[in-house]
Amino acid sequence: MATRVSVQMDRSREAMAAFLGAKDAQNIIFTKNCTESINLVAKGLSWMKGDVVMTTDLEHNSNHAPWVDLTENIGLKREIVPTGPGGVFDLDAYQDSFRSQVRLVSMAHTSNVTGTTIPMKEVVEIAHDHGAMVLIDGAQAAPHMPVDVHKTGVDFYALSGHKMLGPSAVGVLYGTDESLESLKPLMLGGGTVGRADYDKVHLAPAPERFEAGLANYSGIIGTGAALDYLSKIGMDNISKHEHCLQRVLQERLDEIEGISLVGPDDPDARSSVFSFNLPGLGSHDVAMMVDEMAAVLIRSGMHCAHPYFYSRGINGCARASTYIYNDEDDMHRLVDALLKVSKTFCN
């Protein structure tokens, strides 16, 4: 029975490698979430005072708080690339911001607030031209579009399994052979040791050296099943479906008086995220109203991207996130609910 579990975990690791376009399953590390994967890189690299990490101005707190911690405690420096209107990534501003001290570029592949996606291949190429490594937070991208870590040349790619139809408490960190070799594990213990005596511990190779203790084997095996399901549908098909849903929403926006988008006007630039505000109403009120009035579930607040909202003077937003289980009827149901809220409370 133990062997069957090990074989199934290996199969899930191989499935994740294939899903991401990785050359080898040994480049896939299982963590408990995307946040841990990002922290594994942040805390695992050997930093020198004055090293620079480059991010954007709309990162999730999981790709913000670790760098703030390191700036406060070891003298790491930050370079924050501003995004343009609607949170669209500015490749020229990114390239112009580079300096020789940049050690790592760490950016969200797709924003969980605006739905905008960075051109990952170009971001990696520019960073490598300057001798910097690249960590991509793929939590909001990997479930919604094709990702090929080998073709883009990215050094690290982090994601969460539960956002792609898998069980909770499963994260992934992909790393190239050279990148993983440069990392120190966050924890040591069972599973991470190749050989030990009383005064010396020889670590196991990757990925085992980064997976201390009892693995969430049920969650990892379940993640493999989710990957099989997504692969049968096809990531290109998922992306096309979500853009279609965004266009349905866009076509009806003029019906909702005063609605303001947090993100680009172009529905094809928004991936699966539709963020907005209604005049005179807080985002939490909007979310509760559409839930109570139409059983439509959306999120509200600052979505763990506080600096982005503070810098723009916006007090959060409501956010509808679409996926493969949504259809056009769901989009019309959302708009109809927002129309009712707007006509009842915004006047």
C-alpha positions in Angstrom: 0.0 0.0 0.0 2.8 2.4 0.8 4.4 1.6 -2.6 1.1 2.4 -4.3 1.0 5.8 -2.6 4.6 6.5 -3.7 3.8 5.5 -7.3 0.7 7.7 -7.4 2.7 10.7 -6.0 5.4 10.1 -8.6 2.7 10.0 -11.3 1.3 13.4 -10.1 4.7 14.9 -10.1 5.2 13.7 -13.7 1.8 15.0 -14.6 2.6 18.5 -13.2 5.9 18.5 -15.1 4.1 17.7 -18.3 1.4 20.3 -17.6 4.0 23.0 -17.1 6.3 21.9 -19.9 9.1 21.0 -17.5 11.9 18.8 -18.8 12.0 16.6 -15.7 9.6 15.6 -12.9 12.5 16.2 -10.4 12.1 19.9 -11.1 8.7 19.9 -9.4 8.5 20.5 -5.6 5.3 20.0 -3.7 4.5 22.6 -1.0 1.3 23.4 0.9 0.4 26.4 -1.2 1.7 29.0 -3.6 2.7 31.3 -0.7 5.0 28.7 0.7 6.6 28.2 -2.8 7.3 31.9 -3.0 8.7 32.0 0.5 10.9 29.0 -0.3 12.7 31.1 -2.9 12.7 34.3 -0.8 14.2 32.6 2.2 16.2 30.0 0.4 18.4 32.2 -1.8 21.7 33.5 -0.3 21.2 37.3 -0.3 23.8 40.0 0.0 23.1 43.5 1.4 22.2 45.8 -1.5 20.8 43.0 -3.7 17.7 44.2 -5.5 14.4 42.4 -6.1 12.2 43.8 -8.9 8.4 43.4 -8.7 5.4 45.3 -10.1 3.0 47.6 -8.3 0.1 45.1 -8.2 1.6 42.0 -6.5 -0.4 39.8 -4.2 0.8 40.0 -0.6 2.3 36.6 -1.0 4.7 38.2 -3.5 5.1 41.4 -1.5 5.3 40.6 2.2 8.4 38.3 1.9 10.4 41.0 0.2 9.3 43.7 2.7 10.5 41.4 5.4 13.9 40.9 3.8 14.3 44.7 3.2 13.7 45.2 6.9 16.0 42.4 8.1 18.9 42.0 5.7 19.0 45.2 3.7 17.5 43.9 0.5 16.3 46.6 -1.8 13.1 46.8 -4.0 12.5 48.1 -7.5 8.8 48.4 -8.2 7.8 48.7 -11.9 4.6 50.8 -12.2 1.9 49.4 -14.4 -0.1 51.6 -16.9 -3.8 52.3 -17.0 -5.9 49.4 -16.0 -2.8 47.6 -14.6 -1.4 46.8 -18.0 2.3 45.8 -17.8 4.7 48.2 -19.3 7.6 46.3 -20.9 9.6 49.4 -21.7 9.3 50.7 -18.1 10.5 47.3 -16.9 13.5 47.3 -19.1 14.4 50.9 -18.3 14.2 50.1 -14.5 16.9 47.5 -14.6 20.2 48.1 -12.9 23.2 45.8 -12.2 22.2 45.1 -8.6 18.9 43.4 -9.6 19.3 39.8 -8.4 15.8 38.5 -8.9 12.7 39.5 -10.8 9.5 38.3 -9.0 6.2 39.0 -10.6 2.6 37.7 -10.9 2.1 36.0 -14.3 -1.6 37.2 -14.1 -2.9 39.8 -11.6 -5.7 38.6 -9.3 -7.1 42.1 -9.3 -7.0 43.4 -12.9 -6.7 40.1 -14.7 -3.8 41.4 -16.8 -1.0 39.1 -17.8 2.7 39.9 -18.2 4.6 38.8 -21.3 6.6 36.1 -19.4 9.0 35.1 -22.1 10.1 38.7 -22.7 10.3 39.4 -19.0 12.6 36.4 -18.6 14.8 37.3 -21.5 15.4 40.8 -20.3 16.2 39.6 -16.8 18.6 37.0 -18.0 20.3 39.5 -20.3 21.1 41.5 -17.1 22.2 38.4 -15.1 19.0 38.2 -12.9 16.9 35.2 -12.0 13.1 35.2 -12.4 10.4 33.9 -10.1 6.8 34.0 -11.4 3.7 33.8 -9.3 1.5 31.6 -11.5 -1.4 31.1 -9.1 -3.8 33.1 -11.2 -2.4 32.0 -14.6 -1.6 28.3 -14.6 -5.3 27.3 -14.1 -6.4 29.5 -17.0 -3.9 29.4 -19.9 -1.1 27.2 -21.3 2.2 27.6 -19.5 5.6 26.3 -20.8 8.4 26.9 -18.3 11.0 25.4 -20.6 10.2 27.5 -23.6 10.1 30.7 -21.5 13.3 29.9 -19.6 11.9 31.0 -16.3 14.0 30.0 -13.2 11.1 29.5 -10.7 7.4 29.2 -11.2 4.9 28.9 -8.3 1.3 27.9 -8.2 -1.6 26.6 -6.1 -3.4 23.3 -6.8 -6.7 24.3 -5.4 -7.1 27.1 -7.9 -7.0 24.5 -10.7 -9.7 22.1 -9.5 -7.4 20.2 -7.1 -7.7 19.7 -3.3 -6.6 22.4 -0.9 -3.2 22.6 0.7 -1.2 21.7 -2.3 1.3 24.1 -3.9 4.0 23.7 -6.4 7.4 25.2 -7.0 9.0 24.5 -10.4 12.7 25.3 -10.6 15.5 24.6 -13.1 18.3 22.3 -12.0 20.6 25.3 -11.5 18.0 27.3 -9.6 17.1 24.6 -7.2 20.7 23.9 -6.5 21.1 27.5 -5.3 18.3 27.2 -2.8 18.5 26.2 0.9 15.5 24.3 2.2 13.0 26.1 4.5 12.8 23.0 6.8 14.9 19.9 7.4 13.9 16.5 8.7 12.3 13.3 7.5 12.5 12.9 3.8 15.1 15.6 3.2 18.2 13.6 4.3 20.3 11.3 2.1 22.6 10.3 4.9 23.3 11.6 8.4 25.6 10.9 11.3 25.8 12.7 14.7 27.6 15.8 13.4 26.8 16.0 9.7 23.6 15.8 7.6 24.0 15.2 3.9 20.8 16.4 2.1 18.9 14.4 -0.5 18.8 15.7 -4.0 15.9 17.8 -5.2 12.9 17.6 -4.9 13.2 15.5 -1.7 15.4 18.0 0.1 12.6 20.6 -0.1 9.8 18.3 1.0 10.3 17.8 4.8 8.0 15.6 6.8 4.9 13.7 5.9 3.6 14.7 2.5 0.0 15.6 1.8 -0.1 12.6 -0.4 -3.9 12.5 -0.8 -3.9 16.1 -1.9 -1.0 15.6 -4.3 -2.6 12.5 -5.8 -5.9 14.5 -6.1 -4.0 17.3 -7.9 -2.8 14.7 -10.4 -6.4 13.8 -11.2 -7.3 17.5 -11.6 -4.4 17.9 -14.1 -5.7 15.0 -16.1 -9.1 16.6 -16.2 -7.8 20.0 -17.3 -5.5 18.5 -19.9 -8.4 16.6 -21.5 -10.3 19.9 -21.9 -7.2 21.7 -23.1 -5.8 24.9 -21.7 -6.2 26.8 -25.0 -9.9 25.9 -24.8 -10.2 27.1 -21.2 -8.6 30.4 -22.1 -10.9 31.0 -25.1 -13.9 30.1 -23.0 -13.0 32.6 -20.3 -12.4 35.4 -22.8 -15.7 34.7 -24.4 -17.4 35.2 -21.0 -15.5 38.4 -20.4 -16.9 39.7 -23.8 -20.4 38.9 -22.7 -19.9 41.0 -19.6 -18.3 43.8 -21.6 -21.2 44.0 -24.1 -23.7 44.7 -21.2 -21.6 47.2 -19.2 -23.3 50.2 -20.7 -26.6 49.0 -19.0 -25.1 49.6 -15.5 -24.9 53.3 -14.8 -21.7 54.5 -13.2 -19.9 51.2 -13.1 -16.1 51.6 -13.0 -13.7 48.8 -13.9 -10.6 48.1 -11.9 -8.5 46.7 -14.8 -8.4 47.2 -18.6 -11.5 47.9 -20.7 -10.5 45.3 -23.3 -12.1 42.0 -22.2 -9.4 40.1 -24.0 -6.8 41.6 -21.7 -8.6 40.5 -18.5 -8.2 36.7 -18.4 -10.7 35.3 -15.9 -11.0 38.4 -13.6 -13.7 41.0 -13.7 -13.1 43.7 -11.0 -15.4 46.7 -10.6 -17.1 49.2 -8.3 -20.6 50.7 -8.2 -21.0 54.4 -7.3 -21.7 55.1 -3.7 -21.5 51.5 -2.6 -18.7 49.6 -0.8 -17.5 46.4 -2.4 -18.6 44.3 0.5 -22.1 45.7 0.2 -22.2 44.9 -3.5 -21.0 41.3 -2.9 -23.6 40.7 -0.2 -26.4 42.2 -2.2 -25.8 40.1 -5.3 -25.5 37.0 -3.1 -28.8 37.7 -1.3 -30.7 38.9 -4.3 -29.5 36.4 -7.0 -27.3 33.8 -5.3 -24.3 35.1 -7.3 -21.0 34.6 -5.4 -18.3 37.2 -5.9 -15.4 38.5 -3.8 -14.8 41.9 -2.3 -12.2 44.0 -0.6 -8.5 44.6 -1.6 -7.8 41.0 -2.6 -4.5 40.8 -0.8 -3.1 43.5 -3.0 -3.3 46.5 -0.6 -0.5 48.7 -2.0 -2.1 48.7 -5.5 -5.4 50.1 -4.1 -3.8 52.5 -1.6 -1.6 54.0 -4.3 -4.6 54.7 -6.5 -6.9 55.9 -3.8 -9.4 53.1 -4.3 -11.1 51.5 -1.3 -11.1 47.9 -2.8 -13.4 46.5 -5.4 -15.9 43.7 -6.1 -14.5 40.9 -8.2 -16.2 38.2 -10.2 -13.9 35.3 -11.3 -14.9 33.0 -14.1 -13.8 29.4 -14.8 -14.7 26.4 -16.9 -17.8 25.7 -14.8 -19.3 29.1 -15.7 -21.4 29.8 -18.8 -23.0 32.8 -20.6 -26.2 32.5 -18.5 -24.0 33.0 -15.4 -22.7 36.3 -16.9 -26.2 37.5 -17.6 -27.3 36.6 -14.2 -24.5 38.6 -12.7 -25.2 41.7 -14.8 -29.0 41.4 -14.1 -28.2 41.4 -10.3 -25.8 44.4 -10.6 -28.5 46.2 -12.6 -31.0 45.6 -9.8 -28.5 46.7 -7.2 -27.6 49.8 -9.2 -31.2 50.9 -9.8 -32.2 50.3 -6.2 -29.3 51.7 -4.3 -27.1 53.9 -6.5 -29.7 56.5 -7.3 
